[in-house]
Amino acid sequence: MQITQADFDLFKQLIHDLIGIALSDDKKYLIEGRLAHLLKKYELSTWKELYTLLRANSTQSQVAKEELIVAITTNETSFFRDIHPFKNIEKYVFPELVQNFLERRKSPRDKIKIWCAACSTGQEPYSLAILLKDFVERNKFKYPTLQYEDFSILGTDISSGVLQKCNSGQFSEIEFGRGLEEKYKKNFVHMPDEKIWKIDDKIKSILTFKMVNLINSVQHLGSFDFILCRNVFIYFNETTKKQILEQFAKMLPPKGYLLLGSSEGIARLSDQFVPERFDTTIIYRKINPAE
Ligand SMILES: C[S@@+](CC[C@H](N)C(=O)[O-])C[C@H]1O[C@@H](n2cnc3c(N)ncnc32)[C@H](O)[C@@H]1O
């Protein structure tokens, strides 16, 4: 069913209020295409009725809001997406994180903490974990006290649908085939009857997943040494990006790392980060006020 401009404007505001995504005027088709099933499910005959349901304060409205989020978010991702950031993280970021960690470690419970914000179905945090396991094994003579379990990775997303998949650690043949180099495939178990590949339990052991809306306060998650937030800033307006960057800055130590998507520059949005080039990858660093 077609949506009028007036109703589209209402949905645009609603989606912005709920998840920060700023829909442009040429995205009417997204509402028409992705939310039509909600009209049917709730037996509604107009977009206005659906809007009213979504704005209500009831359990049914809460469920419908989650369904809207699942439907409206774009969850495109893959293992080692864009590849070069992962190569440069391995080459430059991991050694520095490890060096700092070994110098500051006071208790065996201390960790190098990484946060993949807006991680979709989990390929990004799982790629990092696979890379870390390999890094620890290859460097066991250089860092004899370092263990894979010295790292923790938090993956978060706003969509309940993708988090279920993150937690399962199971990927279809197609997902598995996208981006994984042959040498990393040993970290999965193939279950041919179900046509799935399941991530190894050891790899999974350092990961946790949570539902987090980046436009809300996120500081209860604690502090991190490295935050990745890739391919979601493209959906936000400048005010939302600034607010999120402000929170990230509070959660990183001086010189802590922030990786965004390749097309997501933040010049003029924050004075807390400076871009640094690592070969072909730009990674932001939280400023060090002492320098
Ligand atoms: C295109 S995917 C990016 C996945 C991964 N970071 C990557 O680069 O491959 C964008 C993700 O952002 C999530 N997202 C959108 N708005 C969000 C918000 N306000 N808070 C948290 N996650 C959000 C979506 O659910 C989606 O899974």
The ligand as a Gaussian input file, in Angstrom:
#p B3LYP/6-31G(d) Opt

LIG

0 1
 C       25.223000      -2.201000       7.848000
 S       25.250000      -2.965000       9.422000
 C       26.980000      -2.851000       9.831000
 C       27.481000      -4.141000      10.436000
 C       28.974000      -4.172000      10.685000
 N       29.396000      -3.144000      11.598000
 C       29.751000      -4.062000       9.392000
 O       30.313000      -3.010000       9.100000
 O       29.784000      -5.045000       8.646000
 C       24.538000      -1.661000      10.423000
 C       23.990000      -2.170000      11.756000
 O       23.689000      -1.035000      12.568000
 C       22.599000      -1.376000      13.405000
 N       21.997000      -0.137000      13.936000
 C       21.251000       0.769000      13.283000
 N       20.880000       1.758000      14.107000
 C       21.404000       1.464000      15.329000
 C       21.371000       2.089000      16.601000
 N       20.704000       3.224000      16.808000
 N       22.035000       1.502000      17.623000
 C       22.700000       0.343000      17.431000
 N       22.778000      -0.296000      16.261000
 C       22.133000       0.257000      15.215000
 C       21.690000      -2.174000      12.487000
 O       20.796000      -3.005000      13.190000
 C       22.706000      -2.954000      11.642000
 O       22.886000      -4.262000      12.131000

